[in-house]
């Protein structure tokens, strides 16, 4: 999304009486989404860390181990 597009959306919500907006942004976005929104006045208020388990082909996600190991 471009800055002019975001500003257009923001002005539309303001005209409708909406005085606050929030959004979620991937801080690792290669196109610079975080810096775009910060330039427009948004500030981080919370962060989330997401982990992903990627299973190797043919591997079991939860291998069964013999008791005693």
Secondary structure, DSSP 8 states (H G I E B T S, - for coil): --HHHHHHHHHHHHHTT---------TT-TT-HHHHHHHTT---------------TT--TT----TT-
